[in-house]
Amino acid sequence: MSALCLTLREAPAQRLDLSMLLPERLAALSPAEIERLPVQTTRRAMRLGDVFRLRPGDAKEVVIEGGSARFDCVGACMSGGVLRVIGAVGQRAGCEMLGGHLLIEGDAGPFAAAGLRDGVVEIAGDAGDYLGGTLPGERTGMAGGSVRVRGSAGARAGDRLRRGLIIVEGDAGADPGSRMLAGTLMICGSASGLAGYLMRRGTLVIGQFAKPGETFQPCGLDPVFPRLLRRLIAPYSADAAAMLDAPLSRFMGDLAGLGKGEMLIAQS
């Protein structure tokens, strides 16, 4: 049986909260009940049928045909199944996910995968600020699962990352890996600002970076570690795995914090 498909009728004139579009929730509803689901907006009340045309199918996989930067909270708190968006999404995509697979075939706004607990998030385009980072009012960011961004990411990617894996195959904005608690953040391209600012533990790998801050100290690198990390990374990203084949410089820090993190930088 084919996937349940939602086709966008027209570009939305206001921000829409689409957190209700979860495979596990839609599987228990009839097509008519799905169309009557209320959509939280910034202006007038709407129902899902006002925004999308519905093509019934197996709700274990939900496909949204047509995206918008005004689609907020897509896949938020998702716990299973597959949710695919053919287009862009707005802020908080995949935030606090508990499982499942979220595939975005376009760009994502700020706070994508923020507070992720488990599951897989794939973004074919670029991601905004605070990728896998900390939601306002929360103490930690992503705590499990994996995130792959084929494009670039904004500022503070992996802010207060607790556990899990984030791969950015393009460049990153300012201060990636800020306040990291643990986990692994890999940036295949360049980074700017204070990478690893106040990181406590974890591994930050950067393809191109001028120089770590003064609170990071150079140290030796066990040659076995990159090979082990490469074996872990290869199923997720060929680009990230290839970066680990290059010579790497290792720095410990941030010594202004706990200082048990590490930054690996590819040697040019």
C-alpha positions in Angstrom: 0.0 0.0 0.0 1.3 3.5 -0.9 2.1 6.2 1.7 -0.5 8.6 3.0 0.1 11.8 1.0 -0.7 15.4 1.8 -0.4 17.8 -1.1 -0.1 21.5 -0.4 -3.1 23.5 -1.9 -1.3 26.9 -1.9 1.5 28.7 -0.2 0.4 29.5 3.4 -0.2 33.1 4.3 0.7 32.5 8.0 2.8 30.3 10.1 1.4 26.8 10.7 2.1 24.4 13.5 2.1 20.9 11.9 3.2 19.0 14.9 0.0 16.9 14.6 1.3 15.2 11.4 2.8 12.2 13.1 2.6 8.7 11.5 1.7 7.1 14.8 -1.2 9.6 15.3 -2.6 9.6 11.8 -2.6 5.8 11.7 -5.5 5.8 14.2 -7.6 8.2 12.2 -9.9 8.0 9.2 -9.3 10.2 6.2 -12.2 12.4 7.2 -10.9 12.8 10.7 -7.4 13.7 9.4 -8.9 16.5 7.3 -10.7 17.9 10.3 -7.6 18.1 12.5 -7.2 21.6 13.8 -4.1 23.5 12.7 -2.6 26.1 15.1 -1.9 29.3 13.3 -0.8 32.9 13.9 -4.1 34.4 12.6 -7.3 32.6 11.9 -8.2 29.0 12.8 -7.8 26.4 10.1 -8.3 22.7 9.6 -5.8 20.4 7.9 -8.1 19.9 4.9 -7.9 23.7 4.3 -4.2 23.4 3.8 -3.7 20.0 2.1 -5.4 17.7 -0.3 -5.4 14.2 1.2 -4.6 11.0 -0.7 -5.3 8.0 1.7 -2.6 5.4 2.2 -0.6 3.6 4.9 0.2 6.1 7.6 3.4 4.3 8.6 4.8 6.6 5.9 3.5 10.2 5.6 4.5 12.3 2.6 4.0 16.1 2.5 4.2 17.3 -1.1 5.1 20.9 -1.1 7.0 22.7 1.6 7.2 26.2 3.1 9.4 28.1 5.6 6.2 28.7 7.4 5.7 25.0 8.3 6.8 24.8 12.0 7.3 21.8 14.3 7.2 19.2 11.5 7.9 15.9 13.1 8.1 17.3 16.6 7.9 14.6 19.3 7.6 11.9 16.6 8.1 8.4 17.9 8.0 6.1 14.9 7.4 5.7 11.2 8.6 7.8 8.3 7.7 11.4 7.6 9.0 12.9 4.3 8.7 16.5 3.3 9.2 17.3 -0.4 10.2 20.9 0.1 11.4 23.3 2.9 10.2 23.5 6.5 10.3 26.2 9.2 11.6 26.2 12.7 11.8 23.3 15.2 11.6 20.5 12.6 12.1 17.2 14.4 12.5 18.8 17.8 12.3 16.4 20.8 11.8 13.4 18.5 11.7 10.0 20.2 12.1 7.8 17.2 11.3 7.3 13.5 12.8 8.9 10.4 12.3 12.5 9.3 13.4 13.3 5.8 13.4 16.9 4.6 14.1 17.4 0.9 14.8 21.1 1.2 16.0 23.6 3.8 15.1 23.7 7.5 14.8 26.7 9.8 16.3 27.3 13.2 16.2 24.7 16.0 16.0 21.6 13.7 16.4 18.4 15.8 16.7 20.5 18.9 16.3 18.3 21.9 16.3 15.1 19.7 16.2 12.0 21.9 16.2 9.2 19.3 15.5 8.6 15.6 17.0 9.9 12.4 16.7 13.4 10.8 18.0 14.0 7.3 18.0 17.5 5.7 18.9 17.6 2.0 19.4 21.4 2.0 20.7 23.9 4.6 19.8 24.1 8.3 19.3 27.2 10.4 20.8 28.2 13.7 21.0 25.9 16.7 20.9 22.7 14.8 20.5 19.9 17.4 20.8 22.6 20.0 19.0 23.8 23.0 15.4 24.9 23.0 14.5 28.1 25.0 14.1 27.2 28.6 15.9 23.8 28.3 19.2 22.9 29.9 20.5 20.4 27.2 20.3 20.0 23.5 20.2 16.8 21.5 20.5 13.7 23.6 20.5 10.8 21.1 19.8 9.8 17.5 21.5 11.1 14.4 21.3 14.2 12.2 22.7 14.6 8.7 22.7 17.9 6.8 23.8 17.7 3.2 24.1 21.5 2.9 25.4 24.0 5.5 24.2 24.9 9.0 23.8 28.2 10.8 25.3 29.4 14.1 25.7 27.4 17.2 25.2 23.9 15.7 25.3 21.3 18.4 24.9 23.8 21.2 24.8 21.9 24.5 24.9 18.6 22.6 24.4 15.8 25.1 24.6 12.6 23.1 24.2 11.4 19.5 25.7 12.3 16.1 25.4 15.4 14.0 27.0 15.5 10.5 27.1 18.8 8.5 28.5 18.0 5.0 28.8 21.7 4.2 30.0 24.7 6.2 28.8 25.8 9.7 28.2 29.3 11.0 29.7 30.8 14.1 30.5 28.8 17.3 29.7 25.2 16.4 29.9 22.8 19.3 29.4 25.6 21.9 28.9 24.3 25.4 28.9 20.6 24.3 28.4 18.1 27.0 29.2 15.0 25.0 28.3 13.4 21.7 29.9 13.9 18.2 29.6 16.9 15.8 31.3 16.7 12.4 31.6 19.6 10.0 33.0 18.6 6.6 33.5 22.2 5.4 34.6 25.3 7.3 33.6 26.8 10.6 34.0 30.3 12.1 33.9 32.0 15.5 34.7 30.2 18.8 34.3 26.6 17.8 33.9 24.4 20.9 33.3 27.4 23.1 33.0 26.1 26.8 32.7 22.4 25.6 33.0 20.0 28.5 33.3 16.6 26.7 32.6 15.2 23.3 34.2 15.2 19.9 34.2 18.0 17.4 35.6 17.4 13.9 36.1 20.2 11.4 37.3 20.1 7.9 38.6 23.7 7.7 39.3 25.9 10.6 41.9 28.5 11.1 42.9 28.0 14.8 41.2 26.9 18.0 40.9 29.4 20.9 43.7 29.8 23.4 41.9 27.6 25.9 42.4 24.6 23.6 45.8 22.9 23.8 47.4 20.6 21.1 47.9 17.0 22.0 48.6 13.7 20.4 46.2 11.6 18.4 45.9 7.9 18.7 45.9 6.7 15.0 43.4 4.0 15.8 40.7 6.4 16.9 40.0 8.0 13.4 39.7 4.5 11.9 37.2 3.5 14.5 35.2 6.7 14.1 35.3 6.3 10.3 33.7 2.9 10.7 30.9 4.4 12.8 30.4 7.4 10.4 30.5 5.6 7.0 26.9 4.3 7.1 25.7 7.9 7.6 27.9 10.0 5.3 30.6 9.1 2.8 31.9 12.7 2.9 32.3 12.7 6.6 34.0 9.3 6.5 36.4 10.5 3.8 37.4 13.5 5.9 38.7 11.1 8.6 41.2 9.7 6.1 43.1 13.0 6.0 45.8 13.9 8.6 44.2 15.4 11.7 45.4 17.7 14.4 43.9 17.1 17.9 43.3 19.7 20.6 41.9 19.2 24.1 39.5 21.7 25.7 37.8 23.9 26.4 40.2 24.4 29.4 38.0 27.3 30.5 35.4 24.6 31.3 35.8 21.0 32.3 38.4 20.6 29.5 37.7 16.9 28.6 36.5 17.6 25.0 38.5 17.2 21.9 38.6 19.0 18.6 40.0 17.3 15.5 40.9 19.6 12.6 41.9 18.3 9.1 45.3 19.5 8.1 45.4 21.5 4.9 
